[in-house]
């Protein structure tokens, strides 16, 4: 059993104020393999005090000093890259290839991108006799999820460091070990004491204490919409800035002029990536009604070729979902789809054939789904695809927007002009045309109940800055 029972506060590894342990479960075999401590309000108070003390000096560092430190962080991270890969696969179940090529890779990618932004960013911009000055927002509280753990840590920590902020991080207690690794990297790279602090814990205790803390100037939260609302409510009394990246129920509109085979195969594989545990997963596939049967057969053939298995086994494409809670939720929603009359094309309830332990979900495809069904409304966060037939393009767009969420959208068309026209009408923060991948310099975030604020690139960097007008600056 691996024991990681300390928190990182003020440049040191310290014991919790009140001991309380929590087991970390390997989702591939349902066995505990590590223990961490769960913190309390007292631990949060210590971490925030350290961040507040460190802020004046860190906020006055030069651009060159921050760039040099961030380069050292990247170099240190690279040395420990294999540990990040193995840790992420072990604690949240991503296949080893996904951990290596995407999950762990995002850590370096976000730090590298933040360095590019910092290098070219002008913190003082003259505007006649006035100067518009950009200054670090202060102490930032960060709450991150388990599904893309190091990605979400890095896309907050990197721009916050670059902007001159200090911070307290609460990672998910479900997958906390990668965050402890990150704290070790930052410590080894020479991040000054108090600039970065780590307190493990749960949302109702540590997350609540952070959100309500009067000395935290901003909360940056990624997770469920329900939890994001709780963070915003707790933060309201101190009128702190709140940035939220929340849930999604993204539509993938396959237009009549698209290459159906290519579009469906790509949509299925994108949906099943990371076991469907991505907030921007294309979980609702809209297809012309007269092509639904063909699309369903393509989706069935694609899904049944997906190799489900041990994250550490060669060739595995789909690992387990992260926890028993998630597994039970997904099973319930699959059954709900069957009960409400959707056509089960492949998959269904229970574990895949030949698997008797671990939180493995059968790759599942439903057809004849209507937009009022539960599986079309709720974020399933598992490898479950819903195919919704449409009678007109107008109907497809209307139903794609008929959701409380607005994180991502996907459009497939044989004409880029046609795809762009449909993209312009989608009420989402991101739209991917014809299989385009993410762009780390583009803003990532959503409309409606998918959140407020943006991450990644210059937009994410500016989230951590205050704007000050200085009149008479050029006089």
ZIKA-V234093 format. One record per residue. SS is DSSP state (alpha for helix, beta for strand, coil for the rest). PSI is psi in whole degrees, -180 to 180 (999 if undefined). BURIAL is I if it has 24 or more other C-alpha atoms within 12 Angstrom, else O. Layout:
ss=(SS:SS)
psi=(PSI:PSI)
burial=(BURIAL:BURIAL)
//
This chain:
ss=(coil:beta:beta:beta:coil:beta:beta:beta:beta:coil:coil:beta:beta:beta:beta:coil:coil:coil:coil:coil:beta:beta:beta:beta:beta:beta:coil:coil:coil:coil:beta:beta:beta:beta:beta:beta:beta:coil:coil:coil:alpha:alpha:alpha:alpha:alpha:alpha:alpha:alpha:alpha:alpha:alpha:alpha:alpha:alpha:alpha:alpha:alpha:alpha:alpha:coil:coil:coil:alpha:alpha:alpha:alpha:alpha:alpha:alpha:alpha:alpha:alpha:alpha:alpha:alpha:alpha:alpha:alpha:alpha:coil:alpha:alpha:alpha:alpha:alpha:alpha:alpha:alpha:alpha:alpha:alpha:alpha:coil:coil:coil:alpha:alpha:alpha:alpha:alpha:alpha:alpha:alpha:coil:alpha:alpha:alpha:alpha:alpha:alpha:alpha:alpha:alpha:alpha:alpha:alpha:alpha:alpha:alpha:alpha:coil:coil:coil:beta:beta:beta:beta:coil:coil:beta:beta:beta:beta:beta:beta:beta:coil:coil:beta:beta:beta:beta:beta:coil:coil:coil:coil:coil:alpha:alpha:alpha:alpha:alpha:alpha:alpha:alpha:alpha:alpha:alpha:alpha:alpha:alpha:alpha:coil:coil:beta:beta:beta:beta:beta:coil:coil:coil:coil:coil:coil:alpha:alpha:alpha:alpha:alpha:alpha:alpha:alpha:alpha:alpha:alpha:alpha:alpha:coil:coil:coil:coil:coil:coil:beta:beta:beta:coil:coil:coil:coil:alpha:alpha:alpha:alpha:alpha:alpha:alpha:alpha:alpha:alpha:coil:coil:coil:coil:coil:beta:beta:beta:beta:beta:coil:coil:alpha:alpha:alpha:alpha:alpha:alpha:alpha:alpha:alpha:alpha:alpha:alpha:coil:coil:coil:coil:beta:beta:beta:beta:beta:coil:coil:coil:coil:coil:beta:beta:beta:beta:coil:coil:coil:coil:coil:alpha:alpha:alpha:alpha:alpha:alpha:alpha:alpha:alpha:alpha:alpha:alpha:alpha:alpha:alpha:alpha:alpha:coil:coil:coil:coil:coil:coil:coil:beta:beta:beta:beta:beta:alpha:alpha:alpha:alpha:alpha:alpha:alpha:alpha:alpha:alpha:alpha:alpha:alpha:alpha:alpha:coil:coil:coil:coil:beta:coil:coil:coil:coil:coil:coil:coil:coil:coil:beta:coil:coil:coil:coil:coil:alpha:alpha:alpha:alpha:alpha:alpha:alpha:alpha:alpha:alpha:alpha:alpha:alpha:alpha:alpha:alpha:coil:coil:coil:beta:beta:beta:beta:coil:coil:coil:coil:coil:coil:coil:coil:coil:coil:coil:coil:coil:coil:coil:coil:coil:beta:beta:beta:beta:coil:coil:coil:coil:coil:coil:alpha:alpha:alpha:alpha:coil:coil:coil:coil:coil:coil:beta:beta:beta:beta:beta:beta:beta:coil:coil:alpha:alpha:alpha:alpha:alpha:alpha:alpha:alpha:alpha:coil:coil:coil:coil:coil:coil:beta:beta:beta:beta:beta:coil:coil:coil:alpha:alpha:alpha:alpha:alpha:alpha:alpha:alpha:coil:coil:coil:coil:coil:coil:beta:beta:beta:beta:coil:coil:coil:coil:coil:coil:coil:coil:coil:coil:beta:coil:coil:coil:alpha:alpha:alpha:beta:beta:coil:coil:beta:coil:alpha:alpha:alpha:alpha:alpha:alpha:coil:coil:beta:beta:beta:beta:beta:beta:coil:coil:coil:coil:coil)
psi=(126:128:119:76:1:161:159:107:128:38:10:154:119:154:151:154:-44:117:132:114:159:132:138:126:135:113:-14:-23:1:20:141:140:-6:161:139:176:147:127:180:179:-35:-39:-40:-44:-43:-44:-42:-40:-40:-43:-38:-41:-37:-20:-47:-46:-44:-37:-20:3:156:163:-41:-39:-42:-41:-41:-42:-42:-34:-39:-38:-45:-44:-41:-41:-44:-37:-31:15:-47:-33:-40:-43:-51:-41:-45:-43:-39:-42:-23:0:6:137:146:-39:-38:-41:-42:-47:-18:-60:-62:-31:-29:-24:-52:-40:-44:-38:-41:-42:-41:-35:-39:-43:-48:-42:-38:-3:135:115:-17:120:110:143:82:-131:-7:151:134:116:137:124:152:141:-26:-136:126:129:132:129:122:155:-177:-13:-39:70:-54:-28:-48:-29:-49:-36:-6:-51:-44:-54:-31:-44:-46:-35:-18:17:160:166:158:125:131:103:172:135:-12:-37:74:-12:-31:-33:-37:-40:-44:-41:-39:-39:-47:-39:-48:-33:-15:24:128:149:136:-17:-42:132:145:123:117:154:-179:169:-50:-23:-70:-44:-43:-45:-39:-48:-36:-6:127:-20:5:125:-18:141:130:114:136:128:-154:156:-39:-49:-34:-38:-41:-40:-46:-41:-43:-30:-18:-37:-26:7:43:158:141:122:131:132:110:-146:176:159:69:140:140:101:113:108:163:-26:10:160:102:-46:-52:-43:-42:-46:-47:-40:-41:-48:-35:-42:-40:-11:141:30:30:8:57:135:-23:19:138:77:-18:110:113:125:150:139:-39:-5:5:-44:-42:-43:-40:-39:-39:-43:-41:-49:-39:-47:-38:-9:-12:127:114:134:-169:129:-26:-2:142:135:-6:130:-25:113:-169:163:171:-29:169:-38:-48:-43:-48:-38:-46:-43:-42:-37:-35:-46:-36:-40:-42:-47:-33:1:8:153:118:110:-42:161:-139:-167:160:174:161:156:134:0:125:0:162:155:57:134:140:130:119:137:130:145:175:38:138:155:-7:-4:152:-41:-15:-12:-42:147:113:-38:45:177:66:118:135:127:123:119:145:154:-22:157:-38:-42:-40:-44:-43:-44:-34:-38:-10:72:149:-12:167:53:-60:160:159:136:131:127:153:-9:121:-33:-41:-45:-43:-40:-41:-41:-37:-19:-2:131:69:155:-21:144:131:123:126:47:11:139:-180:157:113:-13:-7:153:136:122:-180:170:169:-134:12:-2:-178:145:174:151:170:142:-155:-35:-41:-36:-45:-20:-28:15:143:156:127:134:127:105:146:12:-39:8:999)
burial=(O:O:O:I:I:I:I:I:I:I:I:I:O:I:I:I:O:O:O:O:O:I:I:I:I:I:I:I:I:I:O:O:O:I:I:I:I:I:I:I:I:O:I:I:I:I:I:I:I:I:I:I:I:I:I:O:O:I:I:O:I:O:I:O:I:I:I:I:I:I:I:I:I:I:O:I:I:I:O:I:I:O:I:I:I:I:I:I:I:I:I:I:I:I:I:I:I:I:I:I:O:I:I:I:I:I:I:I:I:I:I:I:I:I:I:I:I:I:I:O:I:O:I:O:O:O:O:O:O:O:O:O:O:I:I:I:I:I:I:I:I:I:I:I:I:I:I:I:I:I:I:I:I:I:I:I:I:I:I:I:I:I:I:I:I:I:I:I:I:I:I:I:I:I:I:I:I:I:I:I:I:I:I:I:I:I:I:I:I:I:I:I:I:I:I:I:I:I:I:I:I:I:I:O:I:I:I:I:I:I:I:I:I:I:I:I:I:I:I:I:I:I:I:I:I:O:I:I:I:I:I:I:O:I:I:O:O:O:O:I:I:I:I:I:I:I:I:I:I:I:I:I:I:I:I:I:I:I:O:I:I:O:I:I:I:I:I:I:I:I:I:I:I:I:I:I:I:I:I:I:I:I:I:I:I:I:I:I:I:O:I:I:O:O:I:I:I:I:I:I:O:I:I:I:O:I:I:I:I:I:I:I:O:O:O:I:I:I:I:I:I:I:I:I:O:I:I:O:I:I:I:I:I:I:I:I:I:I:O:O:O:I:I:I:I:I:I:I:I:I:I:I:O:O:O:O:O:I:I:I:I:I:I:I:I:I:I:I:I:I:I:O:I:I:I:I:I:I:I:I:I:I:I:I:I:I:I:I:I:I:O:O:I:O:O:I:I:O:I:I:I:I:I:I:I:I:I:I:I:I:I:I:I:O:O:O:O:O:I:O:O:I:I:O:I:I:I:I:I:I:I:I:I:I:I:O:O:O:O:I:I:O:I:I:I:I:I:I:I:I:I:I:I:I:I:I:I:I:I:I:I:I:I:I:I:I:O:O:O:O:O:O:O:O:O)
//
